[in-house]
Amino acid sequence: MFDSKITRRGFAVTATTGAAAIGLLGASVKSADAYQGNMERALSSLYQALGSLREATADKGGHRVRAMNLISEAIGETQAGIEFAAERGG
């Protein structure tokens, strides 16, 4: 059966990730013509991956931290792509 208990850490990560994604969705879409559905879905997936890595145990020989850094970089590049397209009308 599904365990409905959530840890404070899990809740904080989920809330932070969700709030960031919602804020980015609103900020990155300047007009209906500029909506980047695939990019927005990719951004959401990246935030989910980052949240999962943050919840993972730390002992991964530095690979977990490197993956988190690379995902953060990918988030920045995805946001830049969305903004680039929005400035040019989609």
C-alpha positions in Angstrom: 0.0 0.0 0.0 1.1 3.6 -0.6 2.8 5.2 2.4 1.4 8.7 2.8 4.0 9.9 5.2 6.4 12.5 3.8 9.6 13.7 5.3 10.3 17.3 6.0 13.2 17.1 3.6 11.1 15.4 0.9 8.4 18.0 1.3 10.9 20.9 1.1 12.6 19.5 -2.0 9.2 18.9 -3.7 7.8 22.3 -2.7 11.0 24.1 -3.8 11.2 22.3 -7.1 7.5 22.9 -7.8 7.6 26.5 -6.9 10.7 27.1 -9.1 9.2 25.3 -12.0 5.9 27.2 -11.7 7.8 30.5 -11.5 9.9 29.7 -14.5 6.9 28.6 -16.5 5.2 32.0 -15.8 8.4 34.1 -16.3 9.6 32.3 -19.5 6.4 32.5 -21.5 5.9 36.1 -22.7 3.1 35.4 -25.2 1.0 32.6 -26.5 3.1 32.6 -29.7 6.3 32.1 -27.6 5.1 28.9 -25.8 7.7 26.3 -26.0 5.9 23.1 -24.9 8.8 20.7 -25.4 11.3 23.0 -23.8 8.9 23.6 -20.8 8.4 19.8 -20.4 12.2 19.3 -20.6 12.7 21.9 -17.9 10.2 20.2 -15.6 11.9 16.9 -16.1 15.3 18.5 -15.3 13.9 19.9 -12.1 12.5 16.5 -11.1 15.8 14.8 -11.8 17.6 17.4 -9.7 15.2 16.9 -6.8 15.7 13.1 -7.0 19.5 13.5 -6.9 19.3 15.8 -3.9 17.3 13.2 -2.0 19.8 10.4 -2.9 22.4 9.4 -0.5 25.6 11.4 -0.8 28.2 8.6 -1.0 28.6 8.3 -4.8 32.2 9.2 -5.3 31.4 12.7 -6.4 29.3 11.5 -9.3 26.0 12.6 -7.7 27.3 16.1 -7.2 28.7 16.3 -10.7 25.4 15.1 -12.1 23.6 17.8 -10.1 25.9 20.4 -11.4 25.4 19.2 -15.0 21.6 19.3 -14.6 21.8 22.8 -13.1 23.8 23.8 -16.2 21.2 22.1 -18.5 18.5 24.0 -16.7 20.2 27.3 -17.4 20.7 26.4 -21.1 17.1 25.3 -21.4 15.9 28.5 -19.8 18.1 30.5 -22.1 16.7 28.7 -25.1 13.1 29.5 -24.0 14.0 33.1 -23.5 15.8 33.3 -26.9 12.7 31.9 -28.6 10.3 34.2 -26.6 12.3 37.3 -27.7 11.8 36.3 -31.3 8.1 35.4 -31.0 8.4 31.7 -30.6 
